[in-house]
């Protein structure tokens, strides 16, 4: 199926998006079929139709590190380097964070194309940066702190936009989890030459998040653009539905049959937070 820039823009407008819209975008270019102009056409449609566009821009594959030897955080579900020489080797192999680093490939071609062609602002979290363009870009990105990587989502006044991806890509669900004391992990990155830093509140696993879809169906607007299923869901609806599920069942949206998964640690975090309350 052949998709044009006009098709992309028309589809976004059919969702009710406009220059007043603020959206966080999770995307798959291949979901559309053949796009005339490729990822750049998608970026153009997003910025022409919407007001502020927020996208993930993480660099985990380049900057990420194992935990140092002996540094074990409770309920953290992460691996340690076996020795300081091994850790030093990983540190030397990692890339120091810069705002011009390419976006992790597993996030897809659209975020990297957005970075290269739209010249957006980018936050400076070495593992979990975000990029944005539009009137609210500076405000949204300024909400990120080293200890609060999901701040840009919290500051966004708008919607989640899923372009051909499922809720397993929907990081707004992680924000709701963290409000309730779970999926708050410590991770490690190279922030400058020879310098490693520990960062808290990194989200966990998301492979069970599609269980939220039927709950959100009534709040979801959906269109087809080419072969892609494109959905718009209010951010507040995602937060509210996730909160309600977890408050009624601390295992909601987690797998319960794999003790090695981060889901098990996230559940223990939630139960520990519940005890405090």
C-alpha positions in Angstrom: 0.0 0.0 0.0 1.3 3.4 -1.0 1.0 6.1 1.7 1.6 9.8 0.9 2.3 12.8 3.1 -1.3 13.9 2.4 -2.6 10.5 3.6 -0.6 10.9 6.8 -1.8 14.4 7.5 -5.4 13.5 6.7 -5.3 10.5 9.0 -3.9 12.6 11.9 -6.6 15.2 11.4 -9.3 12.5 11.4 -8.1 11.7 14.9 -9.0 15.2 15.9 -5.4 16.4 16.2 -4.6 20.1 15.5 -2.1 22.8 16.3 -3.5 22.9 19.8 -2.5 19.2 20.3 0.4 18.0 22.4 1.3 14.4 21.7 3.8 11.8 22.7 4.5 9.6 19.7 5.5 5.9 19.7 5.9 4.6 16.1 6.7 1.9 13.6 7.5 3.1 10.1 7.1 -0.4 8.6 3.5 -0.6 9.9 2.3 1.8 7.2 3.5 -0.2 4.2 5.3 1.9 1.6 5.5 5.5 2.6 6.4 8.0 0.0 9.2 10.0 1.6 9.8 7.5 4.4 10.2 8.4 8.0 10.8 12.1 7.1 7.2 12.3 5.7 5.8 10.9 8.9 7.8 13.5 10.9 6.6 16.3 8.6 3.0 15.2 8.9 3.3 15.1 12.7 4.8 18.6 13.0 2.5 20.2 10.4 -0.7 18.8 12.0 0.2 18.8 15.7 1.3 21.6 18.0 4.0 19.9 20.1 5.4 16.5 19.3 7.4 14.6 22.0 9.3 11.4 21.1 11.7 9.1 23.0 15.3 9.6 22.2 17.1 7.1 24.5 20.7 6.1 23.9 20.8 3.0 26.2 22.7 0.8 23.7 25.6 3.3 23.6 25.8 4.7 27.1 24.4 1.9 29.3 26.6 0.0 31.8 26.2 -2.9 34.2 26.0 -2.2 37.9 29.4 -1.9 39.5 30.6 -5.0 41.4 29.0 -5.3 44.8 26.5 -2.5 44.3 23.2 -4.4 44.7 20.0 -2.4 45.1 17.0 -4.3 46.6 14.3 -5.4 44.1 16.4 -4.0 41.2 16.6 -6.9 38.7 19.9 -6.0 37.1 23.3 -7.6 36.6 26.6 -6.6 38.1 30.0 -6.7 36.6 31.9 -9.5 38.2 35.0 -7.4 38.9 36.2 -3.8 38.7 38.5 -4.6 35.7 35.4 -5.9 33.8 33.4 -2.8 34.8 36.3 -0.6 33.7 36.4 -2.4 30.4 32.6 -1.8 29.9 33.1 1.8 30.9 35.8 2.3 28.3 33.6 0.7 25.6 30.6 2.8 26.3 30.0 6.2 24.7 29.8 9.4 26.7 26.4 10.9 26.4 26.0 13.8 24.0 22.8 15.4 22.7 23.8 14.6 19.1 24.0 10.8 19.7 21.8 8.7 17.5 18.6 7.4 19.0 18.6 3.7 19.9 17.7 1.6 16.9 15.1 -0.5 18.7 13.0 2.7 19.1 12.5 2.7 15.3 13.5 4.9 12.3 11.0 7.7 13.0 12.6 9.0 16.3 16.1 9.0 14.7 14.8 10.8 11.6 13.0 13.3 13.8 16.3 14.0 15.5 18.2 14.4 12.3 15.7 16.4 10.2 13.6 18.4 12.5 16.4 19.7 14.8 14.3 19.3 17.9 15.3 20.1 21.4 16.6 17.1 23.4 16.8 16.5 27.1 20.1 15.3 28.6 19.4 12.1 30.5 22.1 9.7 29.4 19.8 6.7 29.2 16.3 8.0 28.8 16.4 11.3 26.9 13.4 12.8 25.0 13.2 15.1 22.1 10.4 17.6 21.2 9.4 20.2 18.7 6.7 22.8 19.1 5.4 25.6 21.4 5.5 23.5 24.5 8.8 21.7 23.7 11.0 23.6 26.2 8.4 23.3 29.0 7.9 19.6 28.5 11.6 18.7 28.3 12.5 20.9 31.3 10.4 18.6 33.5 13.0 15.8 33.1 15.5 15.5 36.0 18.2 12.9 36.4 16.1 11.3 39.2 12.8 11.6 37.3 13.3 10.5 33.7 9.5 10.4 32.9 9.1 14.0 33.7 8.4 15.0 30.1 5.4 12.7 30.0 4.1 14.1 33.2 4.4 17.6 31.9 2.6 16.8 28.6 -0.9 18.2 28.4 -2.3 16.0 25.7 -2.4 12.5 24.2 -0.6 9.3 23.5 -0.3 8.7 19.8 0.5 5.1 18.8 1.5 4.8 15.1 1.3 1.1 14.3 2.6 -0.1 17.7 0.9 -1.6 20.7 0.7 -0.5 24.3 3.9 -2.4 24.9 5.5 0.8 23.6 3.4 3.1 25.7 5.7 4.6 28.3 2.9 6.6 29.9 1.8 3.4 31.5 5.2 3.4 33.3 4.5 6.8 34.7 1.3 5.5 36.3 3.3 2.5 37.7 5.9 4.8 39.2 3.2 6.9 40.9 2.2 3.7 42.7 5.7 2.7 43.7 6.6 0.1 41.2 8.8 -0.2 38.1 11.4 2.1 39.7 14.8 0.7 38.9 18.4 1.9 39.3 20.5 1.8 36.2 24.0 2.9 35.2 25.4 5.0 32.3 28.5 6.7 31.1 27.8 10.4 31.4 31.3 11.7 30.5 34.7 10.3 29.8 35.7 8.0 32.7 32.6 9.0 34.6 29.7 6.6 35.5 26.5 7.6 37.2 23.7 5.8 38.9 20.2 6.9 37.8 17.0 6.0 39.7 13.4 5.6 38.5 14.2 3.8 35.2 11.0 2.0 34.0 10.8 -1.8 33.8 9.2 -4.4 31.5 6.2 -3.6 29.3 5.5 -6.9 27.5 2.1 -7.3 29.3 0.8 -3.8 28.7 -1.6 -4.8 25.9 -3.9 -6.1 28.7 -4.8 -2.5 29.1 -6.3 -2.1 25.6 -9.9 -3.3 26.3 -10.0 -1.0 29.3 -9.0 2.0 27.2 -11.2 1.1 24.2 -13.9 3.7 24.9 -11.3 6.5 25.3 -9.4 5.6 22.1 -9.8 7.2 18.7 -8.6 5.1 15.9 -8.0 5.4 12.1 -6.2 3.4 9.5 -3.4 5.1 7.5 -2.2 2.7 4.9 -1.8 -0.6 6.7 -1.1 1.1 10.0 -3.4 1.1 13.0 -3.1 4.6 14.4 -4.5 5.4 17.8 -5.0 8.5 20.0 -5.6 8.0 23.7 -5.8 10.9 26.2 -2.8 10.7 28.6 -5.1 11.1 31.6 -7.2 8.1 30.5 -4.0 6.0 30.3 -2.9 7.1 33.8 -6.3 6.6 35.3 -6.9 3.2 33.9 -3.5 2.0 34.9 -3.9 3.3 38.4 -7.3 1.7 38.8 -6.0 -1.7 37.6 -2.9 -1.7 39.9 -4.8 -0.4 42.9 -7.2 -3.3 42.5 -4.5 -5.9 41.7 -0.8 -5.3 42.3 0.0 -7.9 39.7 -1.9 -6.1 36.9 0.1 -5.7 33.7 2.9 -7.9 35.0 3.8 -11.5 34.1 3.7 -13.8 37.2 5.3 -17.0 35.8 8.9 -15.8 35.3 10.8 -15.1 38.5 13.8 -13.8 36.4 11.7 -11.0 34.7 11.7 -7.4 35.9 8.0 -7.9 36.5 8.8 -9.9 39.6 10.9 -7.1 41.1 8.3 -4.5 40.1 5.7 -6.4 42.0 7.9 -6.6 45.1 8.4 -2.9 44.9 4.7 -2.3 44.8 4.1 -4.6 47.8 6.8 -2.8 49.7 5.3 0.5 48.9 1.9 -0.8 50.0 3.3 -1.8 53.4 4.6 1.7 53.9 1.2 3.2 53.2 
